[in-house]
Amino acid sequence: MGKENPVEERLHLEKPKAPCREACPAGIDVPRYIRHLREGRFAEALRVIRERIPFPSVCGHACVHPCEQKCARVQLDEAVAIRMLKKVAAERGGDKPVRVSPAPPTGKRVAVVGSGPCGMTAAYTLNALGHRVTVYESLAKPGGMLTYGIPGYRLPDKVVEKEIARIVASGVELVLRRRIVSAEALKKKGFDAVLAATGAWKPLKMGIPGEASRRVIDGIAFLKEVNEGKALTIGTRVVVVGGGNTAIDSSRAARRLGAEVILLYRRTRAEMPAAAEEVAEAAEEGVRIVFLTTPVRIARGKVTCVAMKLGEPGPDGRPVPVPQPGSEHAFAFDILIMAVGQAAEASAVGLPAQRNGAVRVKGSGSSTTKKGIFAAGDAVMGPSSIIEAIAQGRLAAEAIDRFLGGDGLLREEKKRQPAGEPPEAAPRGTMRPVTASISLPKRLTSFAPVERTLGPAAAAAEASRCLSCDWVDYEVTVNELLCKDCGYCREICTMGVFAQSGRFNPAGYLPAVAAHAERCVGCLRCLYICPDFSIAIRQKASGS
């Protein structure tokens, strides 16, 4: 496990990756761990995942899997079940830790405020870089939103507890029930650097009449009480407002507490920010979702709403909902759960704030305007995904290490695939397996995990669908003299291989060109529609 040259390491990270790995905020080497799973090497697969994140099981259960959205397999049929395969690796890979050459102690001390995925990832990374790390958490349990914001049917407590325990066992000090109100005060107590990773816990309000009613609670507060196991009295009629994962989780949790649930969302299902599978499962569990509807006032156990119509796209690219005159209607409720978003509070740790209340940092980094104080995760970005928070934690740790005199690089053991033939992928039309779930009656009467994990044989079969995009190159050329620029190649290629040339051919057309041939995965869809292409395989000298 010799140390790698920092310049060589940076060059390695800048090389073109498989699209799934590029899409992963944490840069997990997806094709490499999937090849291990194909051969039944669960421990090796888990080790690859842990090279980049300390929360493999958490992500296996609850990641929003942006990797699957970019999976090249969609060119043939449908994406590889990458998240599920990560869950298989985490459950069957054992407890063998990732092999990282520990850096010698630096004598530097770092305080991390917040024990969510961002803070704990940063702590784990900083500890591996040789610094003494203390994590401060104001609540009784660590984990942040992992512990208090995601119900057990999606992410069991024992999963979070086990992975945090492993981080603590690596040498990180964890102090619970200690609220930090000033990051600068920690610096004065002798810490060489401080990271604010306090999340985004402040509930947003709609600003409508009646919102302050005692029968209206915010989604995060509701889920926190659910996850703490408190006995809640919510009645039999619950209305939830919102379209994100907090709204969906609140709806599904209320169903498990025996209520009939109506979820109100002001746009259509296509615009819902919640994960599509979570929305589908909520509908299966009896949550009634009413689209294109928004509340305008709350009074005496009723929420009055108006119908909406989608207008032109707004600054965020989504169509702006427009109220429709004369469309008022009402829903009765015992409890209304407001889950329209959360915000960060820089003032909670005494740091300068952006307009939206999040911590102000320099540029796109994690340094604040106060020397030696950093911020990352939801505290800077606002509500984001687990994998984004993990990635932010690692980047912040690297920045802090550089501030403390290091180079910000973990000395990970690198393993590359041997030269040779890449494994043959399952044939076109081989679909991903249907994930089994516990029975609907059990889902509605407990917070037991809904999703069952694939067995070894099914996992190996699914892993065989991977196209090994990191191991194989394709040479792509277009006959520019004959191309009539019909645009079909650009339309059917989701990998972005083709672009329009800037020069005319003799026939007067701007022909297609293979502007990004390195993205080709050999699906041959372009050849199926046009004879003016040439594609040849070129195996890389080595794998990932």
Kinemage of the C-alpha trace (Angstrom):
@kinemage 1
@onewidth
@group {chain A} dominant
@subgroup {mainchain}
@vectorlist {calphas} color= white
{ca met a 1} P 0.000 0.000 0.000
{ca gly a 2} L 2.515 2.584 -1.107
{ca lys a 3} L 1.631 6.241 -1.114
{ca glu a 4} L 0.568 7.646 -4.470
{ca asn a 5} L 1.913 10.866 -5.843
{ca pro a 6} L -0.688 13.650 -5.233
{ca val a 7} L -0.354 14.898 -8.820
{ca glu a 8} L -0.861 11.384 -10.188
{ca glu a 9} L -3.866 10.952 -7.881
{ca arg a 10} L -5.465 14.128 -9.198
{ca leu a 11} L -4.847 13.015 -12.774
{ca his a 12} L -6.437 9.662 -11.957
{ca leu a 13} L -9.558 11.381 -10.659
{ca glu a 14} L -9.777 13.620 -13.724
{ca lys a 15} L -9.791 10.737 -16.232
{ca pro a 16} L -13.130 9.978 -17.910
{ca lys a 17} L -15.267 7.710 -15.734
{ca ala a 18} L -18.287 5.549 -16.335
{ca pro a 19} L -21.441 7.723 -16.476
{ca cys a 20} L -22.758 6.190 -13.248
{ca arg a 21} L -19.592 7.132 -11.393
{ca glu a 22} L -19.604 10.618 -12.870
{ca ala a 23} L -23.194 11.062 -11.689
{ca cys a 24} L -22.383 9.985 -8.122
{ca pro a 25} L -21.587 13.102 -6.041
{ca ala a 26} L -19.182 11.016 -3.940
{ca gly a 27} L -17.477 9.421 -6.956
{ca ile a 28} L -18.081 5.807 -5.922
{ca asp a 29} L -16.432 3.390 -8.360
{ca val a 30} L -19.708 1.723 -9.321
{ca pro a 31} L -18.566 -0.598 -12.134
{ca arg a 32} L -15.737 -1.971 -10.014
{ca tyr a 33} L -17.887 -2.969 -7.052
{ca ile a 34} L -20.567 -4.362 -9.342
{ca arg a 35} L -17.983 -6.649 -10.994
{ca his a 36} L -17.083 -7.982 -7.567
{ca leu a 37} L -20.752 -8.697 -6.856
{ca arg a 38} L -21.065 -10.504 -10.157
{ca glu a 39} L -18.459 -12.968 -8.877
{ca gly a 40} L -19.966 -13.171 -5.398
{ca arg a 41} L -17.118 -11.231 -3.777
{ca phe a 42} L -19.239 -9.253 -1.324
{ca ala a 43} L -16.419 -8.131 0.984
{ca glu a 44} L -14.395 -6.799 -1.944
{ca ala a 45} L -17.441 -4.955 -3.295
{ca leu a 46} L -18.048 -3.341 0.077
{ca arg a 47} L -14.415 -2.329 0.357
{ca val a 48} L -14.651 -0.476 -2.978
{ca ile a 49} L -17.731 1.437 -1.780
{ca arg a 50} L -16.042 2.352 1.503
{ca glu a 51} L -13.119 3.880 -0.365
{ca arg a 52} L -15.383 6.849 -1.009
{ca ile a 53} L -18.082 6.828 1.691
{ca pro a 54} L -18.417 5.634 5.305
{ca phe a 55} L -22.183 5.045 4.929
{ca pro a 56} L -22.570 2.147 2.455
{ca ser a 57} L -25.568 0.579 4.193
{ca val a 58} L -27.350 3.906 4.665
{ca cys a 59} L -26.963 4.646 0.957
{ca gly a 60} L -28.000 1.106 0.071
{ca his a 61} L -31.274 1.726 1.877
{ca ala a 62} L -32.097 5.353 1.177
{ca cys a 63} L -29.915 6.937 -1.521
{ca val a 64} L -31.746 8.808 -4.293
{ca his a 65} L -29.356 7.013 -6.713
{ca pro a 66} L -28.505 9.687 -9.327
{ca cys a 67} L -26.130 7.040 -10.713
{ca glu a 68} L -29.083 5.046 -12.033
{ca gln a 69} L -30.441 8.058 -13.891
{ca lys a 70} L -27.214 8.145 -15.931
{ca cys a 71} L -26.667 4.386 -16.240
{ca ala a 72} L -25.703 3.559 -19.827
{ca arg a 73} L -27.843 0.426 -19.701
{ca val a 74} L -30.889 2.613 -20.403
{ca gln a 75} L -29.652 2.666 -23.995
{ca leu a 76} L -30.525 -1.046 -24.154
{ca asp a 77} L -33.438 -1.526 -21.745
{ca glu a 78} L -33.347 -0.089 -18.204
{ca ala a 79} L -30.803 1.033 -15.626
{ca val a 80} L -28.895 -1.403 -13.446
{ca ala a 81} L -30.289 -1.521 -9.883
{ca ile a 82} L -27.175 0.155 -8.494
{ca arg a 83} L -28.624 1.198 -5.131
{ca met a 84} L -29.952 -2.277 -4.424
{ca leu a 85} L -26.597 -3.817 -5.311
{ca lys a 86} L -24.950 -1.446 -2.852
{ca lys a 87} L -27.393 -2.675 -0.216
{ca val a 88} L -26.478 -6.289 -1.026
{ca ala a 89} L -22.777 -5.493 -0.637
{ca ala a 90} L -23.389 -3.737 2.687
{ca glu a 91} L -25.466 -6.600 4.099
{ca arg a 92} L -23.225 -9.437 2.914
{ca gly a 93} L -19.798 -7.812 2.876
{ca gly a 94} L -18.999 -8.239 6.564
{ca asp a 95} L -17.344 -5.703 8.860
{ca lys a 96} L -13.894 -5.590 7.324
{ca pro a 97} L -12.914 -1.889 7.192
{ca val a 98} L -11.635 -0.111 4.118
{ca arg a 99} L -7.883 -0.397 3.817
{ca val a 100} L -6.561 3.135 4.148
{ca ser a 101} L -2.962 3.877 5.056
{ca pro a 102} L -3.432 5.953 8.219
{ca ala a 103} L -1.709 9.290 8.096
{ca pro a 104} L 0.630 10.042 10.993
{ca pro a 105} L -0.870 12.218 13.750
{ca thr a 106} L -0.641 15.891 12.909
{ca gly a 107} L -1.294 17.217 16.395
{ca lys a 108} L -4.117 19.349 14.979
{ca arg a 109} L -7.607 19.401 16.508
{ca val a 110} L -10.816 19.838 14.509
{ca ala a 111} L -14.342 20.367 15.829
{ca val a 112} L -17.343 19.320 13.766
{ca val a 113} L -20.752 20.731 14.680
{ca gly a 114} L -23.466 18.305 13.627
{ca ser a 115} L -23.450 14.509 13.367
{ca gly a 116} L -25.443 14.017 10.185
{ca pro a 117} L -24.019 12.362 7.057
{ca cys a 118} L -21.992 15.446 6.154
{ca gly a 119} L -20.493 15.983 9.603
{ca met a 120} L -19.708 12.319 10.271
{ca thr a 121} L -18.175 11.843 6.819
{ca ala a 122} L -15.964 14.874 7.384
{ca ala a 123} L -14.995 13.585 10.823
{ca tyr a 124} L -14.134 10.142 9.454
{ca thr a 125} L -12.033 11.633 6.664
{ca leu a 126} L -10.220 14.121 8.895
{ca asn a 127} L -9.435 11.364 11.380
{ca ala a 128} L -7.960 9.251 8.573
{ca leu a 129} L -5.857 12.270 7.586
{ca gly a 130} L -4.257 12.284 11.042
{ca his a 131} L -6.243 14.970 12.884
{ca arg a 132} L -7.982 14.652 16.242
{ca val a 133} L -11.693 15.174 15.654
{ca thr a 134} L -14.517 15.934 18.066
{ca val a 135} L -18.116 15.935 16.818
{ca tyr a 136} L -20.719 17.922 18.764
{ca glu a 137} L -24.385 16.992 18.500
{ca ser a 138} L -27.232 18.834 20.256
{ca leu a 139} L -29.655 15.892 20.155
{ca ala a 140} L -29.667 12.674 22.166
{ca lys a 141} L -28.674 10.487 19.216
{ca pro a 142} L -26.240 11.063 16.353
{ca gly a 143} L -27.173 10.887 12.697
{ca gly a 144} L -29.072 14.110 12.096
{ca met a 145} L -31.791 13.616 9.488
{ca leu a 146} L -30.724 9.984 9.060
{ca thr a 147} L -31.925 9.342 12.593
{ca tyr a 148} L -34.721 11.863 13.015
{ca gly a 149} L -35.960 12.570 9.492
{ca ile a 150} L -36.268 9.177 7.763
{ca pro a 151} L -38.739 6.601 9.134
{ca gly a 152} L -37.639 3.074 9.949
{ca tyr a 153} L -39.552 1.506 7.079
{ca arg a 154} L -37.010 3.156 4.762
{ca leu a 155} L -33.937 3.360 6.992
{ca pro a 156} L -33.886 1.278 10.195
{ca asp a 157} L -32.229 2.825 13.254
{ca lys a 158} L -29.828 -0.099 13.609
{ca val a 159} L -28.367 0.628 10.175
{ca val a 160} L -27.506 4.219 11.110
{ca glu a 161} L -26.273 3.251 14.570
{ca lys a 162} L -23.940 0.578 13.234
{ca glu a 163} L -22.314 2.805 10.642
{ca ile a 164} L -21.841 5.700 13.059
{ca ala a 165} L -20.401 3.283 15.631
{ca arg a 166} L -17.821 2.213 13.058
{ca ile a 167} L -16.843 5.852 12.472
{ca val a 168} L -16.493 6.446 16.217
{ca ala a 169} L -14.459 3.250 16.562
{ca ser a 170} L -11.998 4.609 13.995
{ca gly a 171} L -11.006 7.280 16.525
{ca val a 172} L -13.589 10.067 16.240
{ca glu a 173} L -14.855 11.545 19.526
{ca leu a 174} L -18.628 12.075 19.663
{ca val a 175} L -20.225 14.420 22.218
{ca leu a 176} L -24.025 14.246 22.418
{ca arg a 177} L -26.530 16.680 23.953
{ca arg a 178} L -24.122 19.592 23.504
{ca arg a 179} L -25.538 22.541 21.595
{ca ile a 180} L -22.909 24.776 20.025
{ca val a 181} L -24.106 28.326 19.425
{ca ser a 182} L -20.781 29.825 18.309
{ca ala a 183} L -18.298 28.232 15.942
{ca glu a 184} L -15.786 30.942 16.856
{ca ala a 185} L -15.997 29.998 20.530
{ca leu a 186} L -14.715 26.526 19.644
{ca lys a 187} L -11.716 28.091 17.918
{ca lys a 188} L -10.969 30.029 21.064
{ca lys a 189} L -11.093 26.790 23.055
{ca gly a 190} L -8.111 25.463 21.147
{ca phe a 191} L -9.463 23.831 18.009
{ca asp a 192} L -7.367 24.535 14.945
{ca ala a 193} L -10.374 24.362 12.629
{ca val a 194} L -14.157 24.111 12.940
{ca leu a 195} L -16.702 22.689 10.506
{ca ala a 196} L -20.358 23.706 10.727
{ca ala a 197} L -22.445 20.804 9.390
{ca thr a 198} L -25.659 21.675 11.166
{ca gly a 199} L -28.094 20.714 8.410
{ca ala a 200} L -31.325 22.448 7.426
{ca trp a 201} L -33.923 22.002 10.154
{ca lys a 202} L -35.936 25.232 10.034
{ca pro a 203} L -39.396 24.523 8.547
{ca leu a 204} L -40.611 26.821 5.799
{ca lys a 205} L -44.061 28.393 6.007
{ca met a 206} L -46.607 29.139 3.311
{ca gly a 207} L -47.714 32.376 4.936
{ca ile a 208} L -51.429 31.628 4.715
{ca pro a 209} L -54.113 32.453 7.317
{ca gly a 210} L -54.497 29.804 10.019
{ca glu a 211} L -51.063 28.267 9.553
{ca ala a 212} L -50.226 28.922 13.214
{ca ser a 213} L -53.102 26.718 14.408
{ca arg a 214} L -52.289 24.109 17.062
{ca arg a 215} L -53.619 21.486 14.680
{ca val a 216} L -50.916 22.329 12.121
{ca ile a 217} L -47.459 20.810 12.622
{ca asp a 218} L -44.398 20.825 10.394
{ca gly a 219} L -43.185 17.670 8.705
{ca ile a 220} L -39.737 17.461 10.286
{ca ala a 221} L -41.154 17.898 13.810
{ca phe a 222} L -43.708 15.181 13.077
{ca leu a 223} L -41.097 12.736 11.742
{ca lys a 224} L -38.790 13.481 14.663
{ca glu a 225} L -41.508 12.486 17.118
{ca val a 226} L -42.317 9.392 15.082
{ca asn a 227} L -38.669 8.337 15.005
{ca glu a 228} L -38.317 8.950 18.736
{ca gly a 229} L -41.144 6.458 19.270
{ca lys a 230} L -43.444 8.942 20.944
{ca ala a 231} L -47.128 8.098 21.330
{ca leu a 232} L -48.818 10.463 18.885
{ca thr a 233} L -52.492 11.347 18.690
{ca ile a 234} L -53.185 12.430 15.126
{ca gly a 235} L -56.830 11.437 14.714
{ca thr a 236} L -58.193 9.635 11.702
{ca arg a 237} L -57.962 12.381 9.072
{ca val a 238} L -54.578 13.825 8.153
{ca val a 239} L -53.789 16.301 5.381
{ca val a 240} L -50.175 16.679 4.277
{ca val a 241} L -48.990 19.598 2.149
{ca gly a 242} L -45.869 19.253 -0.007
{ca gly a 243} L -44.223 17.192 -2.717
{ca gly a 244} L -40.786 16.270 -1.369
{ca asn a 245} L -39.533 13.242 0.530
{ca thr a 246} L -40.490 14.807 3.879
{ca ala a 247} L -44.094 15.101 2.681
{ca ile a 248} L -44.130 11.521 1.380
{ca asp a 249} L -42.517 10.167 4.553
{ca ser a 250} L -44.979 12.101 6.712
{ca ser a 251} L -47.884 10.703 4.690
{ca arg a 252} L -46.685 7.127 4.924
{ca ala a 253} L -45.905 7.453 8.627
{ca ala a 254} L -49.407 8.840 9.284
{ca arg a 255} L -50.899 5.850 7.443
{ca arg a 256} L -48.980 3.554 9.767
{ca leu a 257} L -50.469 5.415 12.717
{ca gly a 258} L -53.953 4.564 11.454
{ca ala a 259} L -55.035 7.742 9.688
{ca glu a 260} L -56.576 8.308 6.291
{ca val a 261} L -54.183 10.626 4.477
{ca ile a 262} L -54.634 13.208 1.731
{ca leu a 263} L -51.474 14.683 0.239
{ca leu a 264} L -51.829 18.052 -1.508
{ca tyr a 265} L -49.281 19.081 -4.135
{ca arg a 266} L -49.463 22.189 -6.299
{ca arg a 267} L -47.878 20.677 -9.406
{ca thr a 268} L -48.222 17.303 -11.170
{ca arg a 269} L -46.530 14.029 -10.360
{ca ala a 270} L -43.905 14.702 -13.027
{ca glu a 271} L -42.642 17.707 -11.041
{ca met a 272} L -42.626 16.070 -7.595
{ca pro a 273} L -39.126 16.262 -6.093
{ca ala a 274} L -39.778 13.126 -4.021
{ca ala a 275} L -38.257 9.870 -5.263
{ca ala a 276} L -40.566 8.213 -7.786
{ca glu a 277} L -40.517 4.855 -6.002
{ca glu a 278} L -41.478 6.509 -2.721
{ca val a 279} L -44.421 8.220 -4.386
{ca ala a 280} L -45.530 4.901 -5.890
{ca glu a 281} L -45.283 3.119 -2.538
{ca ala a 282} L -47.252 5.874 -0.823
{ca ala a 283} L -50.048 5.386 -3.356
{ca glu a 284} L -49.923 1.614 -2.794
{ca glu a 285} L -50.338 2.225 0.920
{ca gly a 286} L -53.491 4.252 0.408
{ca val a 287} L -52.215 7.819 0.468
{ca arg a 288} L -54.578 9.871 -1.691
{ca ile a 289} L -52.502 12.336 -3.681
{ca val a 290} L -54.320 15.395 -5.011
{ca phe a 291} L -52.266 17.195 -7.644
{ca leu a 292} L -52.528 20.778 -8.894
{ca thr a 293} L -53.973 21.922 -5.575
{ca thr a 294} L -52.637 24.388 -3.031
{ca pro a 295} L -53.963 25.628 0.353
{ca val a 296} L -54.989 29.265 0.724
{ca arg a 297} L -56.329 29.302 4.304
{ca ile a 298} L -56.862 27.073 7.331
{ca ala a 299} L -59.728 27.425 9.794
{ca arg a 300} L -61.769 25.233 12.160
{ca gly a 301} L -60.370 21.897 11.037
{ca lys a 302} L -60.655 22.598 7.322
{ca val a 303} L -58.092 23.603 4.744
{ca thr a 304} L -59.447 25.616 1.840
{ca cys a 305} L -57.611 25.078 -1.436
{ca val a 306} L -57.645 26.313 -5.003
{ca ala a 307} L -56.943 24.391 -8.182
{ca met a 308} L -53.739 25.218 -10.043
{ca lys a 309} L -52.709 25.187 -13.680
{ca leu a 310} L -49.115 24.906 -14.814
{ca gly a 311} L -47.778 28.017 -16.513
{ca glu a 312} L -44.444 28.951 -18.018
{ca pro a 313} L -41.178 27.637 -16.509
{ca gly a 314} L -39.816 29.643 -13.604
{ca pro a 315} L -36.170 30.381 -12.635
{ca asp a 316} L -35.701 26.774 -11.463
{ca gly a 317} L -36.895 25.397 -14.801
{ca arg a 318} L -40.127 23.984 -13.409
{ca pro a 319} L -43.502 25.297 -14.610
{ca val a 320} L -44.998 27.883 -12.294
{ca pro a 321} L -48.398 26.866 -10.863
{ca val a 322} L -51.101 29.475 -11.489
{ca pro a 323} L -54.265 29.660 -9.289
{ca gln a 324} L -57.546 29.106 -11.127
{ca pro a 325} L -60.351 31.555 -10.251
{ca gly a 326} L -63.530 30.093 -8.778
{ca ser a 327} L -61.945 26.740 -7.924
{ca glu a 328} L -62.074 26.839 -4.113
{ca his a 329} L -62.695 23.548 -2.319
{ca ala a 330} L -61.953 22.272 1.173
{ca phe a 331} L -60.685 19.196 3.012
{ca ala a 332} L -61.423 18.401 6.652
{ca phe a 333} L -58.621 17.212 8.923
{ca asp a 334} L -57.732 16.351 12.487
{ca ile a 335} L -54.064 17.195 11.926
{ca leu a 336} L -52.461 19.057 9.009
{ca ile a 337} L -48.764 18.399 8.359
{ca met a 338} L -46.981 21.227 6.569
{ca ala a 339} L -43.998 19.821 4.641
{ca val a 340} L -43.180 22.488 2.075
{ca gly a 341} L -39.442 22.592 2.744
{ca gln a 342} L -36.713 23.406 5.227
{ca ala a 343} L -33.994 26.013 5.486
{ca ala a 344} L -30.607 26.273 7.125
{ca glu a 345} L -29.844 28.755 9.907
{ca ala a 346} L -26.334 30.201 9.838
{ca ser a 347} L -27.196 32.304 12.870
{ca ala a 348} L -27.560 29.115 14.943
{ca val a 349} L -23.757 28.818 15.034
{ca gly a 350} L -22.979 32.537 14.777
{ca leu a 351} L -21.868 32.568 11.146
{ca pro a 352} L -22.601 35.041 8.323
{ca ala a 353} L -25.678 34.058 6.330
{ca gln a 354} L -26.774 34.091 2.722
{ca arg a 355} L -30.174 35.554 1.827
{ca asn a 356} L -31.823 32.177 2.351
{ca gly a 357} L -30.340 31.817 5.822
{ca ala a 358} L -27.685 29.253 4.872
{ca val a 359} L -24.051 29.773 5.830
{ca arg a 360} L -22.136 32.040 3.474
{ca val a 361} L -18.984 30.442 2.060
{ca lys a 362} L -16.332 31.614 -0.372
{ca gly a 363} L -17.139 30.674 -3.934
{ca ser a 364} L -18.084 27.021 -4.337
{ca gly a 365} L -15.856 25.838 -1.500
{ca ser a 366} L -16.447 25.390 2.209
{ca ser a 367} L -14.352 28.207 3.724
{ca thr a 368} L -16.363 30.877 5.493
{ca thr a 369} L -15.308 34.488 5.887
{ca lys a 370} L -13.890 33.611 9.312
{ca lys a 371} L -10.408 32.082 9.211
{ca gly a 372} L -10.309 28.425 10.163
{ca ile a 373} L -14.078 28.029 10.151
{ca phe a 374} L -15.726 25.976 7.430
{ca ala a 375} L -19.274 24.959 6.553
{ca ala a 376} L -20.733 22.262 4.337
{ca gly a 377} L -23.743 20.102 3.538
{ca asp a 378} L -27.295 21.310 4.026
{ca ala a 379} L -25.989 24.153 6.208
{ca val a 380} L -24.666 25.695 2.967
{ca met a 381} L -26.766 24.145 0.167
{ca gly a 382} L -30.110 23.870 1.916
{ca pro a 383} L -31.952 20.536 1.908
{ca ser a 384} L -30.154 18.028 -0.298
{ca ser a 385} L -29.741 14.269 -0.608
{ca ile a 386} L -27.788 11.903 1.621
{ca ile a 387} L -25.151 11.242 -1.026
{ca glu a 388} L -24.702 14.968 -1.691
{ca ala a 389} L -24.214 15.592 2.028
{ca ile a 390} L -21.648 12.776 2.213
{ca ala a 391} L -19.786 14.188 -0.768
{ca gln a 392} L -19.831 17.652 0.789
{ca gly a 393} L -18.428 16.244 4.022
{ca arg a 394} L -15.477 14.690 2.262
{ca leu a 395} L -14.751 17.811 0.217
{ca ala a 396} L -14.886 19.948 3.367
{ca ala a 397} L -12.497 17.573 5.140
{ca glu a 398} L -10.052 17.826 2.254
{ca ala a 399} L -10.252 21.638 2.367
{ca ile a 400} L -9.680 21.648 6.122
{ca asp a 401} L -6.698 19.318 5.753
{ca arg a 402} L -5.146 21.669 3.207
{ca phe a 403} L -5.770 24.594 5.568
{ca leu a 404} L -3.946 22.662 8.288
{ca gly a 405} L -0.945 22.003 6.054
{ca gly a 406} L -1.847 18.713 4.377
{ca asp a 407} L -2.580 17.883 0.761
{ca gly a 408} L -6.197 16.782 1.321
{ca leu a 409} L -5.637 13.293 -0.086
{ca leu a 410} L -6.502 10.007 1.596
{ca arg a 411} L -3.963 7.272 0.951
{ca glu a 412} L -6.330 4.646 -0.326
{ca glu a 413} L -5.238 1.323 -1.691
{ca lys a 414} L -5.966 1.367 -5.393
{ca lys a 415} L -6.838 -1.855 -7.202
{ca arg a 416} L -7.241 -1.997 -10.922
{ca gln a 417} L -8.816 -4.670 -13.025
{ca pro a 418} L -6.267 -6.850 -14.829
{ca ala a 419} L -5.869 -6.537 -18.550
{ca gly a 420} L -7.959 -9.009 -20.487
{ca glu a 421} L -11.432 -9.443 -21.805
{ca pro a 422} L -14.168 -7.508 -19.956
{ca pro a 423} L -17.058 -9.625 -18.655
{ca glu a 424} L -19.860 -10.127 -21.135
{ca ala a 425} L -22.987 -8.186 -20.211
{ca ala a 426} L -26.429 -9.769 -20.087
{ca pro a 427} L -28.138 -9.535 -23.481
{ca arg a 428} L -30.299 -6.647 -24.586
{ca gly a 429} L -33.809 -6.856 -23.141
{ca thr a 430} L -32.694 -8.398 -19.832
{ca met a 431} L -34.707 -6.373 -17.327
{ca arg a 432} L -33.856 -5.617 -13.719
{ca pro a 433} L -35.565 -7.782 -11.092
{ca val a 434} L -38.731 -6.685 -9.358
{ca thr a 435} L -37.860 -5.912 -5.753
{ca ala a 436} L -39.986 -7.840 -3.282
{ca ser a 437} L -41.726 -6.019 -0.424
{ca ile a 438} L -43.362 -7.088 2.800
{ca ser a 439} L -47.140 -7.504 2.646
{ca leu a 440} L -49.346 -4.425 2.541
{ca pro a 441} L -51.137 -5.246 5.843
{ca lys a 442} L -47.767 -5.477 7.587
{ca arg a 443} L -46.642 -2.247 5.992
{ca leu a 444} L -49.669 -0.415 7.392
{ca thr a 445} L -49.351 -1.791 10.916
{ca ser a 446} L -45.629 -1.416 11.587
{ca phe a 447} L -42.512 0.554 10.708
{ca ala a 448} L -40.721 -2.592 9.529
{ca pro a 449} L -38.492 -2.129 6.458
{ca val a 450} L -40.644 -2.395 3.334
{ca glu a 451} L -38.022 -3.488 0.833
{ca arg a 452} L -36.503 -6.956 0.791
{ca thr a 453} L -32.897 -7.358 -0.336
{ca leu a 454} L -31.885 -9.404 -3.368
{ca gly a 455} L -30.334 -12.807 -2.684
{ca pro a 456} L -26.797 -13.673 -3.889
{ca ala a 457} L -27.925 -15.323 -7.141
{ca ala a 458} L -30.318 -12.506 -8.056
{ca ala a 459} L -27.651 -9.917 -7.191
{ca ala a 460} L -25.100 -11.668 -9.408
{ca ala a 461} L -27.612 -11.793 -12.251
{ca glu a 462} L -28.370 -8.090 -11.892
{ca ala a 463} L -24.664 -7.267 -11.699
{ca ser a 464} L -24.201 -9.101 -15.008
{ca arg a 465} L -26.328 -6.402 -16.683
{ca cys a 466} L -23.534 -3.844 -16.119
{ca leu a 467} L -21.889 -2.821 -19.402
{ca ser a 468} L -18.433 -2.183 -17.842
{ca cys a 469} L -18.329 1.306 -19.339
{ca asp a 470} L -15.085 1.996 -17.487
{ca trp a 471} L -13.283 -0.905 -19.160
{ca val a 472} L -14.184 -0.577 -22.823
{ca asp a 473} L -13.868 2.265 -25.332
{ca tyr a 474} L -15.679 2.529 -28.648
{ca glu a 475} L -14.381 4.383 -31.669
{ca val a 476} L -17.250 6.217 -33.342
{ca thr a 477} L -17.121 7.947 -36.707
{ca val a 478} L -19.796 9.553 -38.869
{ca asn a 479} L -19.726 9.759 -42.640
{ca glu a 480} L -19.947 13.522 -42.713
{ca leu a 481} L -20.097 13.634 -46.516
{ca leu a 482} L -23.402 11.708 -46.599
{ca cys a 483} L -25.002 12.922 -43.349
{ca lys a 484} L -28.176 14.966 -43.900
{ca asp a 485} L -28.373 16.140 -40.259
{ca cys a 486} L -31.753 14.560 -39.549
{ca gly a 487} L -30.866 14.692 -35.824
{ca tyr a 488} L -31.996 11.140 -35.053
{ca cys a 489} L -28.625 10.145 -33.620
{ca arg a 490} L -28.687 13.022 -31.153
{ca glu a 491} L -32.273 12.199 -30.241
{ca ile a 492} L -31.794 8.501 -29.471
{ca cys a 493} L -28.373 8.723 -27.815
{ca thr a 494} L -28.861 9.551 -24.148
{ca met a 495} L -25.080 9.488 -23.614
{ca gly a 496} L -24.507 12.747 -25.487
{ca val a 497} L -22.086 11.256 -28.013
{ca phe a 498} L -23.248 13.279 -31.025
{ca ala a 499} L -23.328 16.987 -31.798
{ca gln a 500} L -23.937 19.128 -34.849
{ca ser a 501} L -20.894 20.123 -36.824
{ca gly a 502} L -20.071 23.767 -37.329
{ca arg a 503} L -19.178 23.327 -40.986
{ca phe a 504} L -21.302 22.422 -44.016
{ca asn a 505} L -20.713 19.301 -46.081
{ca pro a 506} L -20.821 19.336 -49.917
{ca ala a 507} L -24.580 18.637 -49.818
{ca gly a 508} L -25.179 21.789 -47.777
{ca tyr a 509} L -25.921 20.112 -44.448
{ca leu a 510} L -24.333 20.586 -41.048
{ca pro a 511} L -23.491 16.940 -40.409
{ca ala a 512} L -23.501 15.110 -37.112
{ca val a 513} L -20.121 14.476 -35.492
{ca ala a 514} L -19.032 12.157 -32.687
{ca ala a 515} L -18.085 14.994 -30.357
{ca his a 516} L -17.843 12.736 -27.306
{ca ala a 517} L -16.958 9.291 -28.576
{ca glu a 518} L -15.575 8.422 -25.137
{ca arg a 519} L -19.163 8.277 -23.877
{ca cys a 520} L -20.241 5.564 -26.335
{ca val a 521} L -21.323 2.263 -24.766
{ca gly a 522} L -21.728 0.294 -27.963
{ca cys a 523} L -25.510 0.024 -27.982
{ca leu a 524} L -25.540 0.445 -31.807
{ca arg a 525} L -28.838 2.354 -31.752
{ca cys a 526} L -27.384 4.932 -34.123
{ca leu a 527} L -26.496 2.188 -36.611
{ca tyr a 528} L -30.036 0.812 -36.417
{ca ile a 529} L -31.453 4.054 -37.791
{ca cys a 530} L -28.697 5.171 -40.155
{ca pro a 531} L -25.918 3.438 -42.127
{ca asp a 532} L -23.597 6.431 -41.970
{ca phe a 533} L -21.927 5.381 -38.696
{ca ser a 534} L -18.936 3.265 -37.863
{ca ile a 535} L -18.393 1.852 -34.387
{ca ala a 536} L -15.434 -0.288 -33.346
{ca ile a 537} L -14.548 -1.666 -29.929
{ca arg a 538} L -11.258 -0.668 -28.332
{ca gln a 539} L -10.488 -2.292 -25.009
{ca lys a 540} L -8.708 -0.125 -22.466
{ca ala a 541} L -5.296 -1.154 -21.224
{ca ser a 542} L -6.763 -1.781 -17.805
{ca gly a 543} L -10.059 -1.455 -16.035
{ca ser a 544} L -11.124 1.092 -13.432
